[in-house]
Amino acid sequence: MIEVDTASPVPPYEQIRAQLTALIESGELAEGARLPAIRQLAGDLGLAPGTVARAYRELEAAGRVVSRVRHGTTVAARIRPTAAQSRARLAEAANTYALAARALGLTRDQAVAAIPREW
């Protein structure tokens, strides 16, 4: 379910956080789904428990999971963004994409053409 590339410049906790976020957002991890215990996941991935704990803390701070003593960590109820929040997040993502496309030397048409292929 979760894989960590120790050769990646992305820190392991961030790889875990990003992968779990993607699983939650896609619905593969449904509301109330229980995440592996910190020690269990750390052992499975060959990482220090503190690394997994940091990923879980960041997920909890973002409201994606809820951690309770003796009950473990579960996927939080999904909060639907308002229309204004959705527009703001989309604008931010579009800006990031446009900056990346320009940095790669792509034209606007080339950047726009890439979207349907990835959709």
Secondary structure as UniProt FT lines:
FT   TURN            6..7
FT   HELIX           12..26
FT   TURN            31..32
FT   HELIX           38..45
FT   HELIX           49..61
FT   TURN            62..63
FT   STRAND          65..68
FT   TURN            69..71
FT   STRAND          72..75
FT   HELIX           83..103
FT   TURN            104..105
FT   HELIX           108..118
//
